[in-house]
Amino acid sequence: MFITKNRFILKTCGTTTPLKCLSHLIGLVETYSGYNDIEDLYYSRKNYKRPELQRMPHRSFNEEAALLDELFPDGAAYCFGSVNRDCWYLYTLNPVLPAEVLRRVSSGGSLSDGQSDTESIESDGSENSDDSGIAAWLESGTRGLTECQDRDHTIEILMTNLDPELMKIFTKECSKTAAEATEKSGIDRIIPGCVIDDYLFDPCGYSMNGILKTGEYMTIHITPEKEFSYVSFESNISHDCYRAVIQRVLDTFRPGKFVVTAFACKGLDGDKTHKEITTYTLGEDYLRRDLQYCQLKNYDLTYALYSKFPS
């Protein structure tokens, strides 16, 4: 969990039910901070390998979207990738702007005169454990819908088919403490300088949150069992660091397959991020199997799927 002045990020795993807390969380935010309008929301996850093991409403994305639709009339549900293989689900807000606002946007005018603060809630989604993702911004004020919050970037790497020997590090049999697992695996070297809060589950499983003094964060969740191994990585580092960080993540976990998603501010930042992902080559070990690009309300999104060759 990460809480900032204007954002709440929540990441979950296992068979938790994060969407069931959303209405209560919105109420708490309004009570204690005064935010009463939702500026934006993102809920995302990868498709599950065993969806029948999840709790309602997380057994299907249609059920999740139906629940969110009850709270957000302007919500929109998306699926990136192949629906019968590897895919990634996203729910976000996609409001229909009034005609007057659309005319002002098309003529280059500003949508608002004021400043606003936003809050967000986020969590990531896994194929195997219930790693689900919510992201919401609540607005007090009238921030322009075309502006981007704090030149924001988010990259997520969702990895499967991991090295069984490496995954043993994240068991009590191999590591006595979370700190030992963090050091053995090299997680502490992915983004150097992070203050790390880590946890090693019994008998197996691992999660960590890390934050830099400058405000950038990273978070990792690991399911090490061979039959459904899974690792998720997320960070808000600048797109200028993507190539180095992606390579360090792959060197650390050595996945057989992985998905990359990257959110970036619209315009130049979004173009740079998309180019960074699309032109990035991973040597002879990986082939890019899928690539999609989407322009959302406030962000540009790039989705890519890679797998080892041959696969």
Secondary structure as UniProt FT lines:
FT   STRAND          2..3
FT   STRAND          8..11
FT   TURN            14..15
FT   HELIX           18..21
FT   HELIX           22..33
FT   STRAND          37..46
FT   HELIX           51..53
FT   TURN            56..59
FT   HELIX           61..71
FT   TURN            73..74
FT   STRAND          75..81
FT   TURN            83..84
FT   STRAND          87..93
FT   HELIX           99..106
FT   TURN            107..108
FT   STRAND          133..140
FT   TURN            145..146
FT   HELIX           149..151
FT   STRAND          153..162
FT   HELIX           164..167
FT   HELIX           168..170
FT   TURN            172..174
FT   HELIX           178..185
FT   HELIX           187..189
FT   TURN            192..193
FT   STRAND          195..200
FT   STRAND          206..211
FT   TURN            213..214
FT   STRAND          217..223
FT   HELIX           226..228
FT   STRAND          230..235
FT   HELIX           239..241
FT   HELIX           242..253
FT   STRAND          255..265
FT   TURN            266..267
FT   HELIX           268..278
FT   TURN            283..284
FT   STRAND          286..295
FT   STRAND          299..308
//
